[in-house]
Every structure is written in structure tokens, then in C-alpha cells.
Amino acid sequence: MTAEQLIAKYGLAPLPGEGGFFRRFYTHSQKLENSPSHLASAIFYLVTKTSFSAMHRLPSDELFHFYEGHPVQMLQLDPAGGGRIVHLGPDHERAIVVPGGFWQGMRLEIGRAHV
């Protein structure tokens, strides 16, 4: 499927400040203590060859599930100074957890046909 088809299929819109396209389909009613963030939420998210997920961090854990499209690379930087690159896609990880407080950013994998 093309990026435009995936955006239409999942009803995605541009994600301000971070990049990529998303649709929130769940938000927990309770918020984290001393934070504007909710206890939990769930989104569909897509990066394209002309977009990426800018480096950002969340106060709580974030779960990623790969459904369809081209593989992506995610850079994770932990508060202690370590880092790693995680690959998500049909031939890679299908689900990962980014711990709260980690910096993260994502782009399509280099060297593959891209959406």
C-alpha cells in the first residue's frame, strides 16, 4: 500500500511537533501525577519517506506494534547515556516497549524501497 492509502485506511493526520501521521484511538481518563499526560493512550502512527519522528521523550512507557508498511529504525537514548537502534518491520521486531524517560526518534530504514 502507498502512504496515502495507509493514511486514508487508518484516518491519520499530521502529528504536530513530532512529525509523521497519527490517530489516537484510546486515552485513559486518569492523568499521571503532576503531569498533563494521561496514564495511558494508544495511537496508530506512520512515517513516510518525507517524514520522520523527531527525537522526543514521554514520562511513561510507550508500546510500539508494527502492523504494515516498510521497516523503520528507532533510535533510543536512555537517561544513563546508553543508546541503541531498534528495527521494526516484517523481518524484524514486531512489538517493542520504549521505557518512560528514554529519548526516541524514528525514520524509515535506509536502503529499502520506501512508502
ABEGO torsion letter per residue (X at the ends): XBAAAAAAAAGBBBBBGAEEBBBBABBBABBBBGBABBABBBBBBBBBAABBBBBBBBABBBBBBBABEBBBBBBBBBAAGBBBBBBBEAABBABBBBBBGBBBBBBBBBGBBBX
